[in-house]
Amino acid sequence: MDQNPKCIESLSPECTNLRLKYDTCFNDWFKNVFLSNDTNAENKNDKICEFEFVEYQKCLFKSIEDLESKTSKQQEGSSHATALPKGLLDSIKEAEKEIEGFEKN
C-alpha cells in the first residue's frame, strides 16, 4: 500500500502501514456511511474496521513492549540511561485495560 504523504507516522515504523489501513477504512466509513446518514449500511456492520484496528493495536502493543524491554535493559547496563517518562507506561497499561473493556462490550 502506498503511503499517503499526509499520513502521520505511527509510534513504530513497522506499524505505519497498519495505521494507514485502519485510517483508510475509518475515513471511508465516515465519508460513505456516517456522513451520508446511511443507517442501512451502518447496521450491516456493528464493528466498523474492527479487523484493521485490532491488527494495528497488536503491532503497537508489541512495539511498546519491545521499547519497554529495551529501556529496562539499558537501565540495567547504565545508571545514566534515558528512561521513558515515568507516567507513560502506566498510561499505556491503563489504555490497554480500557480497550479490553471496550472489546468485551
C-alpha positions in Angstrom: 0.0 0.0 0.0 1.4 3.4 -1.0 1.8 5.7 1.9 -0.1 9.0 1.9 2.5 11.8 2.4 0.0 13.5 4.7 -0.2 10.4 6.9 1.2 10.8 10.4 3.8 8.1 11.1 2.9 5.5 13.7 4.7 5.2 17.0 6.7 2.4 15.4 7.7 2.4 11.7 6.6 -1.2 11.3 3.1 -0.2 12.4 2.7 2.7 9.9 1.1 0.6 7.1 -1.3 -0.9 9.6 -2.3 2.5 10.8 -2.8 3.7 7.2 -5.1 0.7 6.5 -7.1 1.5 9.6 -7.3 5.2 8.9 -8.4 4.5 5.3 -11.1 2.1 6.4 -12.4 4.5 9.1 -12.3 7.5 6.7 -14.2 5.5 4.0 -16.8 4.5 6.6 -17.0 8.1 7.9 -17.4 9.6 4.5 -19.6 7.0 2.8 -21.8 5.8 5.7 -21.8 8.2 8.6 -21.9 11.5 6.7 -24.4 10.1 4.2 -26.6 9.1 7.1 -27.0 5.6 5.6 -28.4 3.7 8.5 -28.9 0.5 6.4 -25.2 0.3 5.7 -24.3 1.1 9.3 -26.5 -1.7 10.7 -24.8 -4.3 8.4 -21.5 -3.9 10.3 -21.7 -3.1 14.0 -17.9 -3.4 14.3 -16.6 -0.9 11.8 -13.0 -1.5 10.8 -12.5 -3.9 13.8 -10.0 -6.2 12.0 -7.8 -3.2 10.9 -8.0 -1.7 14.4 -7.1 -5.0 16.1 -4.1 -5.6 13.8 -2.8 -2.0 14.3 -3.4 -2.3 18.1 -1.4 -5.6 18.3 1.5 -4.1 16.4 1.5 -1.0 18.7 1.4 -3.1 21.9 4.2 -5.3 20.7 6.3 -2.2 19.8 5.6 -0.7 23.2 6.6 -3.9 25.0 9.8 -4.1 22.9 10.6 -0.5 23.8 9.9 -1.1 27.5 12.2 -4.2 27.4 15.0 -2.3 25.6 14.7 0.6 28.1 14.8 -1.8 31.0 18.0 -3.5 29.6 19.6 0.0 29.1 18.8 0.9 32.7 20.4 -2.3 34.0 23.6 -1.6 32.0 23.9 2.1 32.9 22.8 4.3 35.7 22.5 7.2 33.3 20.3 5.6 30.7 17.4 7.6 29.3 14.1 6.1 30.5 10.6 6.6 29.3 8.7 9.3 31.1 7.5 7.8 34.4 3.8 8.0 33.6 4.0 6.9 30.0 4.0 3.1 30.6 1.3 3.5 33.3 -0.9 5.4 30.8 -0.3 2.8 28.1 -1.3 0.0 30.5 -4.4 1.9 31.5 -5.3 2.4 27.8 -4.9 -1.4 27.3 -7.4 -2.1 30.1 -9.9 0.4 28.6 -9.6 -1.2 25.2 -10.0 -4.7 26.6 -13.2 -3.5 28.4 -14.4 -1.9 25.2 -13.8 -5.1 23.2 -15.8 -7.2 25.8 -18.9 -4.9 25.2 
